[in-house]
Amino acid sequence: MADNDQHAGDAPAEHDRANVRIDTSRPSVSRVYDFMLGGKDNFAVDRHVAEAALRIAPDAPAAAKSNRDFLRRVVRHLAAEAGIRQFLDIGSGLPTQGNVHEVAQQIAPEARVVYVDNDPIVLVHGRALLARNGSTTVIEADIRDPEAILGHPAVTALIDFDQPVALLLFGILHHLNDHEEPEAIAARLRAALPSGSYLALSHFHNPGPGMPEVSAQADSAEKLFNEHLGTGRWRTHDEIMTFFGDLPLLEPGLVPLPEWRPDPGEVFERGITYHTFVGGLAHKP
């Protein structure tokens, strides 16, 4: 692992080291997602997986977009209405339009943001993007080791865990298999949050026998992801709720992403995938 205690201004040396470690022979979750969003930071091996996913779920790009839109609405609410000024975004993925720091700092220029991802290419692009932003940084770390994230010097330099924090887990917990104990990891991260904090997450969803066509698609997508990426769990509503612990959810609760406080006049594609990506926002009293 690279030296992650450098700041964004040190990006060139980190950029060179990270480039050496980027494996283009195996698909990457962040690059597959980048392809779904219409990005260009992906390789043939990533596009192969994405195209296979599109054969199962032709509306998957709409689901990827809905996740970004959900992120923007959540961050906007947290910065503008909840007064949150610290954001810890774990599993941030490749930078795209409407990143957390852009949304939060447009509302509150003093907002501080730490991005965390385990893909070296995210570190490269993130540090290039943030080279002149002293209140935002990106580190390479893995959610499977929450202590390494919480104790990372770049995290503790920007995030004061005595003040409210927004913990953002967008599209990350569904890439932890059951034996990796995602519930315990989420519990450890929740425990680190002081009173007044918030937890936002989005997650692949299998609605079960009540929606058989949607459930069948979720099963097929889960099989594809595990074959090609080694990861991917479409969980039930009750399974996803466990990640919030006993934190109360804000209205409208855990819902399909477009249904979480949509902007006026927002139009949704209601394909099958609409029901297989859900999210919510909880508050730590």
GIJOLIN-V838497 format. One record per pair of residues at least 6 apart in sequence whose C-alpha atoms are under 7 Angstrom apart, sorted by the first residue. I is the first residue (numbers start at 1). J is the second residue. D is the distance in Angstrom with one decimal. If there is no record, write none. Layout:
# GIJOLIN-V838497
i:I j:J d:D
i:I j:J d:D
This chain:
# GIJOLIN-V838497
i:4 j:139 d:5.6
i:4 j:140 d:6.4
i:5 j:153 d:5.9
i:5 j:154 d:5.4
i:7 j:137 d:6.6
i:8 j:127 d:5.2
i:8 j:130 d:5.9
i:8 j:131 d:4.7
i:8 j:137 d:5.9
i:9 j:131 d:4.9
i:9 j:132 d:6.7
i:11 j:127 d:5.5
i:11 j:128 d:6.4
i:11 j:131 d:6.8
i:15 j:124 d:5.2
i:18 j:120 d:5.6
i:18 j:121 d:7.0
i:18 j:124 d:6.4
i:21 j:120 d:6.9
i:22 j:120 d:6.1
i:22 j:121 d:6.3
i:24 j:43 d:6.7
i:25 j:45 d:6.6
i:26 j:45 d:6.3
i:27 j:45 d:5.3
i:27 j:46 d:4.6
i:27 j:229 d:6.5
i:28 j:46 d:6.4
i:30 j:93 d:5.1
i:30 j:94 d:6.2
i:31 j:41 d:6.4
i:31 j:42 d:4.9
i:31 j:46 d:6.2
i:32 j:42 d:6.9
i:32 j:46 d:5.1
i:32 j:47 d:6.5
i:32 j:50 d:5.7
i:34 j:41 d:6.6
i:34 j:42 d:6.8
i:34 j:94 d:6.7
i:35 j:42 d:6.3
i:35 j:47 d:6.8
i:36 j:61 d:4.8
i:36 j:64 d:6.4
i:37 j:61 d:6.1
i:37 j:64 d:6.3
i:37 j:65 d:6.3
i:49 j:228 d:6.8
i:53 j:221 d:6.6
i:54 j:60 d:6.3
i:56 j:217 d:6.7
i:56 j:221 d:6.7
i:57 j:273 d:6.6
i:59 j:271 d:6.4
i:59 j:273 d:6.3
i:60 j:273 d:6.3
i:62 j:269 d:7.0
i:63 j:273 d:6.3
i:63 j:274 d:6.4
i:63 j:277 d:6.8
i:66 j:257 d:6.1
i:66 j:258 d:6.1
i:67 j:257 d:6.5
i:70 j:257 d:6.0
i:70 j:258 d:6.9
i:72 j:98 d:6.5
i:72 j:103 d:6.6
i:75 j:100 d:6.6
i:75 j:103 d:6.7
i:75 j:104 d:6.3
i:76 j:103 d:6.3
i:76 j:104 d:6.3
i:78 j:84 d:5.4
i:79 j:85 d:6.5
i:79 j:104 d:5.7
i:79 j:107 d:6.5
i:79 j:108 d:6.8
i:80 j:107 d:6.3
i:84 j:164 d:6.6
i:84 j:165 d:6.6
i:84 j:166 d:6.8
i:85 j:111 d:4.4
i:85 j:112 d:6.1
i:86 j:111 d:5.8
i:86 j:112 d:4.9
i:86 j:113 d:6.0
i:86 j:159 d:6.3
i:86 j:165 d:5.0
i:86 j:166 d:6.1
i:87 j:112 d:6.3
i:87 j:113 d:4.7
i:87 j:114 d:6.4
i:87 j:165 d:5.8
i:87 j:166 d:4.7
i:87 j:167 d:6.1
i:88 j:113 d:6.0
i:88 j:114 d:5.0
i:88 j:115 d:6.3
i:88 j:166 d:6.1
i:88 j:167 d:5.0
i:88 j:168 d:6.0
i:89 j:114 d:6.2
i:89 j:115 d:4.9
i:89 j:116 d:6.0
i:89 j:167 d:6.2
i:89 j:168 d:4.6
i:89 j:169 d:6.4
i:90 j:115 d:6.1
i:90 j:116 d:4.6
i:90 j:117 d:6.2
i:90 j:143 d:7.0
i:90 j:168 d:6.2
i:90 j:169 d:5.6
i:91 j:116 d:5.7
i:91 j:117 d:4.7
i:91 j:169 d:6.6
i:91 j:170 d:6.9
i:91 j:172 d:5.5
i:92 j:115 d:5.8
i:92 j:116 d:6.0
i:92 j:117 d:5.9
i:93 j:117 d:6.5
i:93 j:122 d:6.1
i:94 j:122 d:5.1
i:95 j:125 d:6.9
i:95 j:126 d:6.3
i:101 j:113 d:5.9
i:101 j:136 d:7.0
i:104 j:111 d:6.3
i:105 j:111 d:5.6
i:112 j:135 d:4.9
i:112 j:136 d:5.6
i:112 j:158 d:6.4
i:113 j:135 d:6.6
i:113 j:136 d:4.7
i:113 j:137 d:6.6
i:114 j:136 d:5.7
i:114 j:137 d:5.1
i:114 j:138 d:5.6
i:114 j:155 d:6.5
i:115 j:137 d:6.2
i:115 j:138 d:4.4
i:115 j:139 d:6.3
i:116 j:138 d:5.8
i:116 j:139 d:5.1
i:116 j:140 d:5.8
i:116 j:141 d:6.1
i:117 j:139 d:6.7
i:117 j:140 d:5.2
i:117 j:141 d:5.7
i:117 j:142 d:6.4
i:118 j:140 d:5.1
i:118 j:141 d:5.0
i:118 j:142 d:5.1
i:119 j:140 d:7.0
i:120 j:140 d:6.8
i:123 j:138 d:6.3
i:123 j:139 d:6.5
i:123 j:140 d:6.3
i:126 j:138 d:6.2
i:127 j:138 d:6.5
i:130 j:136 d:6.8
i:130 j:137 d:6.6
i:141 j:149 d:6.4
i:144 j:185 d:6.9
i:146 j:185 d:6.7
i:146 j:189 d:6.7
i:161 j:193 d:6.5
i:161 j:194 d:6.2
i:162 j:194 d:6.0
i:163 j:194 d:6.3
i:164 j:194 d:5.8
i:164 j:195 d:6.4
i:164 j:196 d:5.1
i:164 j:197 d:4.4
i:165 j:193 d:6.5
i:165 j:197 d:4.8
i:165 j:198 d:6.4
i:166 j:197 d:5.7
i:166 j:198 d:4.8
i:166 j:199 d:6.0
i:167 j:198 d:6.2
i:167 j:199 d:4.9
i:167 j:200 d:6.3
i:168 j:199 d:6.1
i:168 j:200 d:5.0
i:168 j:201 d:6.0
i:169 j:200 d:6.1
i:169 j:201 d:4.5
i:169 j:202 d:6.7
i:170 j:201 d:4.8
i:170 j:202 d:4.7
i:171 j:202 d:5.2
i:171 j:203 d:5.3
i:173 j:182 d:6.4
i:173 j:203 d:6.7
i:174 j:203 d:5.7
i:174 j:204 d:6.1
i:174 j:232 d:5.5
i:174 j:233 d:4.9
i:174 j:234 d:6.7
i:175 j:231 d:5.1
i:175 j:232 d:4.7
i:175 j:233 d:6.4
i:176 j:182 d:6.1
i:176 j:231 d:6.6
i:176 j:232 d:6.9
i:177 j:231 d:6.5
i:177 j:233 d:6.6
i:183 j:242 d:6.7
i:183 j:243 d:5.6
i:186 j:243 d:5.7
i:187 j:245 d:6.9
i:195 j:284 d:5.5
i:195 j:285 d:5.5
i:196 j:283 d:6.8
i:196 j:284 d:5.4
i:196 j:285 d:5.4
i:197 j:283 d:6.0
i:197 j:284 d:5.2
i:198 j:281 d:7.0
i:198 j:282 d:5.6
i:198 j:283 d:4.5
i:198 j:284 d:5.9
i:199 j:281 d:5.8
i:199 j:282 d:5.2
i:199 j:283 d:6.4
i:200 j:280 d:5.8
i:200 j:281 d:4.3
i:200 j:282 d:6.3
i:201 j:279 d:5.5
i:201 j:280 d:5.9
i:201 j:281 d:6.7
i:202 j:277 d:6.9
i:202 j:278 d:5.5
i:202 j:279 d:4.0
i:202 j:280 d:6.7
i:203 j:277 d:5.7
i:203 j:278 d:5.6
i:203 j:279 d:6.2
i:204 j:233 d:6.8
i:204 j:234 d:4.7
i:204 j:235 d:6.4
i:204 j:276 d:5.5
i:204 j:277 d:4.5
i:204 j:278 d:6.5
i:205 j:234 d:4.7
i:205 j:235 d:5.0
i:205 j:236 d:5.8
i:205 j:237 d:6.9
i:205 j:276 d:4.4
i:205 j:277 d:5.3
i:205 j:278 d:6.3
i:206 j:215 d:5.4
i:206 j:218 d:5.8
i:206 j:234 d:5.2
i:206 j:235 d:5.4
i:206 j:236 d:5.2
i:206 j:276 d:5.9
i:207 j:215 d:5.8
i:207 j:236 d:6.0
i:208 j:215 d:5.3
i:209 j:215 d:6.8
i:214 j:272 d:5.7
i:218 j:234 d:6.3
i:218 j:276 d:6.9
i:222 j:232 d:5.7
i:222 j:233 d:5.9
i:222 j:234 d:6.4
i:225 j:231 d:5.9
i:225 j:232 d:5.6
i:226 j:232 d:5.9
i:244 j:282 d:6.9
i:247 j:282 d:5.8
i:247 j:283 d:5.9
i:247 j:284 d:5.7
i:248 j:282 d:5.4
i:248 j:283 d:5.9
i:249 j:280 d:6.9
i:249 j:281 d:5.6
i:249 j:282 d:4.0
i:249 j:283 d:6.4
i:250 j:281 d:5.8
i:250 j:282 d:5.7
i:252 j:260 d:6.4
i:253 j:280 d:5.6
i:254 j:278 d:6.4
i:254 j:279 d:5.3
i:254 j:280 d:4.6
i:255 j:278 d:5.2
i:255 j:279 d:5.7
i:255 j:280 d:6.7
i:256 j:274 d:6.5
i:256 j:275 d:5.7
i:256 j:277 d:5.8
i:256 j:278 d:4.2
i:256 j:279 d:6.4
i:257 j:277 d:6.4
i:257 j:278 d:5.0
i:257 j:279 d:5.6
i:258 j:268 d:6.7
